[in-house]
Amino acid sequence: MSKRDYYEVLGVAKNADEAALKSAFRKLAMQYHPDKNPGDAEAEKKFKEINEAYQVLSDGQKRAAYDRFGHAAFENGGGGGGPGGFGPDFASSMSDIFEDIFGDVFGGGRRGGGGQRGRERGADLRYNLEISLEEAYSGKDMTIKVPTAILCEACSGSGAKPGSKPKPCGTCGGLGRVRAMQGFFTIERTCPTCQGRGEVIDDPCRVCSGGGRVTRDITLSVEIPAGVEDGTRMRLAGKGEAGARGAPPGDLYIFLSVKPHGFFSRDGADLFCRVPISMVAAALGTEIKVPTLDGREAVIKVPEGTQSGKQFRQRAKGMPVLRSKEVGDLYVQVLVETPQNLTRRQRELLQEFEKDSSHATSPESAGFFSRVKDFFGGAS
């Protein structure tokens, strides 16, 4: 199968200059790079074809040979090693392309010159905030104080003494990075003079010592929504540390913890509580009132003969579901309390009751001991 014309592959005219070749190559290489087209064999094939065309046309001697003899100039080892060789321009272009590709993939993007490189956004901050279960139930507007780095007002964040300003770094020309050739690779590193900022300050601000930031306590209003759970994380965009020398600020993350409650326990939107009742109340039936987080009471009718551990459900008496109109339930578990410190008369009454009791009054215990008797073969 005959090869396509290299100029056609790159989509340029035969009189295209070096800049036009490089621009066309970078555009196509980014479009068909395997990292942007995983598993696409056709894209990988085109990427190799684009590379081969650019390797020839970006080299003056190879391009002259190709213009005169076409693809035959590189067959059988002709043309000084064929199109497979890598030159400095090709390595430099590939370095730029990889930066474009991976910068886009990972969300970083390329930074322009003029001192923007090295101006990293401010650090994110964490603030631990403890609230009560009642506050988690109803929500609350709170005020917090956070120690952080803010923009220096004296120099407006530039780091330079008022009346002066930073100047472009002479080493990197304001790019914040320098390049060096090692073989056919172009190695890029942070400028050692400006530490990647692209600027240098001859006369630093006395207030911030050239950092462009000062440490202060800031007061913030925080809206705690109803229904938040223990461990909920809230993000306040742009409320973290100010970036150095005018860079964007970081974010503030508020981690909420809910204090243990003296009466309720929680599982998601549902609430649970235990209520002790007397043996007599459980036997005869009763009515109990349980407080709820909205300040009201839930009335629960306990039927006669209720056993210890019985759970009663109160619909929509639990916690609100975050950012929803739904509400959880309240589960009340009764614990039957065995009498203690009995008087002689009380003991006599219980003994009389025990003598008069039958299987009907204590079906579970009667059934249990009956099964035990059967297990041992009917032996008494």
Beta strands, then each sheet from edge to edge (+ up, - down):
strand 1: 125-131
strand 2: 140-151
strand 3: 167-168
strand 4: 177-182
strand 5: 185-190
strand 6: 199-200
strand 7: 213-224
strand 8: 233-236
strand 9: 252-258
strand 10: 265-267
strand 11: 270-278
strand 12: 286-291
strand 13: 297-302
strand 14: 311-314
strand 15: 330-337
sheet 1: 1+ 9+ 8-
sheet 2: 2+ 7-
sheet 3: 3+ 6-
sheet 4: 4+ 5-
sheet 5: 10+ 11- 15- 14+
sheet 6: 12+ 13-
end
